[in-house]
Amino acid sequence: MGKKDINRQSYNVIKMKALGAKIIPVLSGEKTLKDAVNESIRYWINNNNSYYLIGSTVGPHPYPQMVADLQSIISKEIIIQLKEKGYINPDYIIACIGGGSNAAGSFYHFLNKKNVKLIAVEASGLGLNTMSTAASIHCGSKGILHGSMTLLLQDEYGQILPAYSISPGLDYPGIGPMHANLFKKKRVKFLYSNDKESIKAGCELIKLEGIIPALESAHALSALKKISFNKNDLVILILSGRGDKDISIYNKFL
């Protein structure tokens, strides 16, 4: 785990240690997710007694497909709950996207249902026109990272640029290859949200519903004000996780 993310997600780190995990700080690069993946794959290659796992739809095949298949339980559950309420399909499904596991699982069983609009919201950090962003769809170009071809934040020489987001789970300099393909096919509409918009949306949910969303999910929440809905549209917005781990960041704005 990147040293910077260890500091930003101290609550998660405490829980993992309590459950018996050994956490190795990564001090290379930006000390975030990309660098943790670098070191994990490097360790896996050099140690035959190890097994590599990742929770995002990035990296070499078959990992993106495996993660998407496992996460598909989300869209399966959406279908079950809609049926219980007398509905067949929603009009919209909105999810945040970094590497893309949550979005992949949310969209999975609706990809062939063209009447369902799929919206993915990536982190623009301090803005698309700054060097502090994680919006690889809007600011990236085709390249190869961690064994897969996708859209990446990179310079003219193909060197990966640092990604930034207030949310530790979205500061990856690319997206999973599945999402790059969906973008190319125009099956999914990709929006973006900056730090301020996301914090504001997260704080609004806290005050209105008593739900503390993960900062990743707050990016999806902020997109609600960027879409022109019809009065009777059925909208599914995915909360990808709890905001306990981000509470110290929220505390600065509440």
Backbone torsions as a table, in degrees:
resi	resn	phi	psi	omega
1	MET	NA	133.4	-179.9
2	GLY	-58.9	139.8	-177.5
3	LYS	-58.0	-37.5	179.7
4	LYS	-65.4	-39.4	179.7
5	ASP	-73.2	-29.2	174.8
6	ILE	-60.8	-41.6	179.6
7	ASN	-70.7	-38.8	-176.7
8	ARG	-77.5	-23.4	-178.2
9	GLN	-120.5	47.5	-175.2
10	SER	-59.1	-33.3	179.8
11	TYR	-63.1	-45.3	178.3
12	ASN	-63.4	-39.3	-178.9
13	VAL	-62.7	-43.0	178.7
14	ILE	-60.1	-44.3	-179.6
15	LYS	-64.4	-42.9	-179.5
16	MET	-64.1	-40.9	178.5
17	LYS	-65.3	-40.1	179.2
18	ALA	-62.2	-31.4	-179.8
19	LEU	-87.4	3.6	173.0
20	GLY	100.9	7.2	-178.7
21	ALA	-80.3	142.9	171.7
22	LYS	-98.5	123.7	-176.6
23	ILE	-108.5	122.2	179.5
24	ILE	-101.4	116.3	179.6
25	PRO	-68.4	135.6	175.7
26	VAL	-100.4	123.4	-174.2
27	LEU	-106.7	0.5	-178.0
28	SER	-87.5	161.4	175.2
29	GLY	57.8	-133.0	-179.4
30	GLU	-87.8	-0.9	179.2
31	LYS	61.1	34.7	179.6
32	THR	-124.9	-157.4	-171.7
33	LEU	-59.3	-47.0	-178.9
34	LYS	-55.7	-43.4	-177.3
35	ASP	-70.9	-33.2	175.3
36	ALA	-65.8	-39.9	177.0
37	VAL	-65.2	-43.2	176.9
38	ASN	-51.5	-53.3	-174.9
39	GLU	-69.5	-34.6	179.1
40	SER	-65.5	-46.5	178.8
41	ILE	-64.6	-40.3	179.1
42	ARG	-61.6	-42.7	179.1
43	TYR	-64.9	-43.7	-179.2
44	TRP	-59.9	-44.1	-178.8
45	ILE	-64.0	-35.6	-173.9
46	ASN	-94.2	-2.2	-178.9
47	ASN	-132.9	106.3	-176.3
48	ASN	-66.8	-18.5	-178.7
49	ASN	-92.0	13.0	-179.5
50	SER	-110.3	161.6	176.3
51	TYR	-132.2	130.0	-177.0
52	TYR	-90.4	131.0	176.4
53	LEU	-129.8	145.2	173.0
54	ILE	-144.1	147.5	-177.2
55	GLY	-99.1	9.3	-179.4
56	SER	-121.7	163.9	-176.8
57	THR	-87.4	47.1	178.9
58	VAL	-124.1	169.2	177.6
59	GLY	98.0	-172.0	-176.1
60	PRO	-74.3	152.6	173.0
61	HIS	-61.3	139.1	12.7
62	PRO	-100.0	15.5	-173.6
63	TYR	-59.3	-47.6	178.2
64	PRO	-56.7	-40.7	179.8
65	GLN	-69.9	-41.3	178.9
66	MET	-59.6	-47.8	-177.9
67	VAL	-64.9	-43.0	178.8
68	ALA	-61.2	-42.6	179.5
69	ASP	-62.2	-44.5	-179.2
70	LEU	-67.8	-40.0	-179.1
71	GLN	-73.8	-12.6	-178.7
72	SER	-61.8	-11.0	175.7
73	ILE	-58.7	-25.7	-179.5
74	ILE	-65.0	-53.1	-179.0
75	SER	-69.1	-29.7	175.6
76	LYS	-63.5	-42.1	179.3
77	GLU	-68.6	-34.7	176.3
78	ILE	-59.6	-46.3	-179.5
79	ILE	-61.2	-42.6	180.0
80	ILE	-62.7	-46.4	-176.8
81	GLN	-70.1	-35.9	176.5
82	LEU	-63.0	-42.1	-179.9
83	LYS	-61.7	-38.3	178.9
84	GLU	-63.6	-28.4	-179.3
85	LYS	-94.5	2.3	177.5
86	GLY	88.6	15.5	179.1
87	TYR	-108.7	158.1	176.6
88	ILE	-101.9	-59.1	-179.3
89	ASN	-132.8	152.0	172.0
90	PRO	-81.3	167.9	174.0
91	ASP	-86.3	-33.8	-178.8
92	TYR	-136.4	145.4	164.8
93	ILE	-127.3	126.2	-176.2
94	ILE	-121.5	128.8	-179.6
95	ALA	-143.2	151.2	174.4
96	CYS	-76.2	160.5	179.8
97	ILE	-144.7	127.2	170.1
98	GLY	-119.8	-96.0	168.9
99	GLY	-70.9	-38.8	169.1
100	GLY	117.1	15.6	-177.0
101	SER	-66.5	-44.5	-178.8
102	ASN	-63.4	-45.4	178.8
103	ALA	-64.9	-41.1	-180.0
104	ALA	-59.6	-45.0	179.8
105	GLY	-68.6	-34.5	-179.1
106	SER	-71.8	-34.6	-177.1
107	PHE	-87.4	-20.8	-165.0
108	TYR	-43.3	-57.2	-174.4
109	HIS	-85.5	4.6	179.8
110	PHE	-115.4	1.1	-175.2
111	LEU	-60.6	-33.4	-179.0
112	ASN	-93.8	4.2	179.1
113	LYS	-101.8	90.2	-170.0
114	LYS	-62.9	-21.8	-179.8
115	ASN	-78.3	-9.3	177.2
116	VAL	-94.4	117.8	-179.3
117	LYS	-82.7	125.2	-178.0
118	LEU	-106.4	125.4	-176.8
119	ILE	-122.0	124.9	175.5
120	ALA	-113.7	135.2	-176.3
121	VAL	-117.9	116.1	179.3
122	GLU	-100.7	166.1	-174.9
123	ALA	-89.8	120.9	177.0
124	SER	-95.1	2.9	174.6
125	GLY	60.0	-120.3	178.6
126	LEU	-87.8	-2.4	177.4
127	GLY	139.2	150.2	-178.9
128	LEU	-62.9	-29.1	-176.3
129	ASN	-92.6	14.3	177.6
130	THR	-112.1	172.5	175.1
131	MET	-89.6	3.9	-179.2
132	SER	-111.7	75.5	-177.8
133	THR	-145.9	162.4	175.1
134	ALA	-127.2	19.5	-175.7
135	ALA	-85.5	80.3	-175.2
136	SER	-73.8	-23.7	175.2
137	ILE	-70.0	-47.8	-175.2
138	HIS	-81.7	-25.5	-175.1
139	CYS	-120.1	-2.5	-173.1
140	GLY	-97.5	-179.8	177.3
141	SER	-145.0	165.0	-175.8
142	LYS	-65.6	133.8	179.3
143	GLY	-167.5	-176.3	-177.7
144	ILE	-122.6	129.3	177.6
145	LEU	-145.7	135.0	177.4
146	HIS	53.8	34.5	172.6
147	GLY	87.4	11.0	177.7
148	SER	-140.2	150.4	176.6
149	MET	-91.6	130.6	-177.2
150	THR	-159.8	-161.2	175.7
151	LEU	-101.9	128.8	-171.9
152	LEU	-132.2	154.9	168.1
153	LEU	-83.4	112.9	-176.6
154	GLN	-151.9	161.0	178.4
155	ASP	-90.1	-175.3	-175.7
156	GLU	-65.1	-16.3	-179.6
157	TYR	-99.4	4.1	179.9
158	GLY	83.2	11.0	177.3
159	GLN	-82.4	131.8	-175.3
160	ILE	-68.9	131.5	179.8
161	LEU	-89.8	154.0	176.6
162	PRO	-63.7	141.5	175.1
163	ALA	-105.2	146.7	179.5
164	TYR	-137.2	137.5	169.0
165	SER	-155.1	150.6	175.0
166	ILE	-64.2	-20.3	178.5
167	SER	-94.4	118.3	-179.1
168	PRO	-59.0	-27.4	-177.1
169	GLY	-81.8	-6.1	-177.3
170	LEU	-115.4	0.8	-175.0
171	ASP	-90.0	49.0	175.4
172	TYR	-101.3	137.7	-173.3
173	PRO	-80.2	21.2	179.5
174	GLY	-162.2	-176.3	174.2
175	ILE	-128.6	164.6	178.5
176	GLY	-63.7	149.7	-178.6
177	PRO	-58.9	-30.3	177.2
178	MET	-59.8	-43.6	-177.4
179	HIS	-72.7	-34.7	175.5
180	ALA	-61.5	-38.8	178.6
181	ASN	-67.8	-41.4	178.7
182	LEU	-66.0	-34.0	175.8
183	PHE	-66.3	-44.8	-180.0
184	LYS	-62.4	-37.8	-179.9
185	LYS	-81.6	-6.8	-179.1
186	LYS	62.3	27.9	177.3
187	ARG	-79.3	-31.7	-179.9
188	VAL	-115.5	137.8	174.9
189	LYS	-93.2	128.8	-177.6
190	PHE	-105.8	121.8	174.9
191	LEU	-110.0	177.4	177.6
192	TYR	-141.8	156.3	179.9
193	SER	-141.2	137.6	179.5
194	ASN	-91.4	177.2	-176.2
195	ASP	-57.8	-48.4	-175.8
196	LYS	-62.9	-43.6	179.9
197	GLU	-62.3	-40.6	-177.0
198	SER	-70.3	-44.4	177.4
199	ILE	-60.1	-44.1	179.8
200	LYS	-60.4	-44.3	-180.0
201	ALA	-66.2	-40.2	178.8
202	GLY	-64.3	-43.9	179.2
203	CYS	-65.0	-34.2	179.3
204	GLU	-65.7	-41.4	178.4
205	LEU	-65.5	-39.5	178.6
206	ILE	-58.7	-46.0	-176.3
207	LYS	-73.3	-36.2	-175.6
208	LEU	-84.0	-37.1	-172.2
209	GLU	-118.8	-9.4	-177.3
210	GLY	71.7	19.8	179.4
211	ILE	-109.0	125.6	177.5
212	ILE	-96.6	104.4	-178.0
213	PRO	-83.0	151.5	170.9
214	ALA	-59.6	149.2	-179.9
215	LEU	-60.5	-28.7	174.9
216	GLU	-59.2	-50.3	-178.0
217	SER	-64.2	-30.7	-179.6
218	ALA	-60.9	-28.5	176.4
219	HIS	-64.6	-41.0	177.4
220	ALA	-66.5	-40.0	179.0
221	LEU	-58.5	-41.6	-176.5
222	SER	-65.8	-20.8	-178.7
223	ALA	-72.0	-17.1	-178.2
224	LEU	-58.3	-32.4	-178.6
225	LYS	-85.4	0.1	-178.5
226	LYS	-107.1	2.4	-176.7
227	ILE	-120.1	136.9	178.0
228	SER	-91.0	97.1	-179.3
229	PHE	-86.6	153.2	167.7
230	ASN	-84.9	158.0	-173.6
231	LYS	-56.6	-38.1	-174.7
232	ASN	-100.4	12.5	179.2
233	ASP	-63.6	137.7	174.4
234	LEU	-98.1	115.5	-173.2
235	VAL	-115.2	125.7	174.0
236	ILE	-104.3	118.2	176.3
237	LEU	-113.3	126.8	-172.8
238	ILE	-90.6	122.5	170.9
239	LEU	-94.9	106.3	-169.9
240	SER	-76.3	-11.1	-179.9
241	GLY	178.4	171.3	-179.7
242	ARG	-82.8	154.0	-177.3
243	GLY	-93.3	12.0	179.2
244	ASP	-53.1	-43.4	-177.0
245	LYS	-66.4	-20.8	-176.3
246	ASP	-105.1	8.0	-171.1
247	ILE	-61.9	-32.1	179.7
248	SER	-67.3	-31.1	177.0
249	ILE	-73.9	-44.1	177.3
250	TYR	-58.2	-38.6	-175.2
251	ASN	-58.8	-25.8	179.7
252	LYS	-73.0	-18.1	-174.6
253	PHE	-114.8	-16.9	-177.7
254	LEU	-71.3	NA	NA
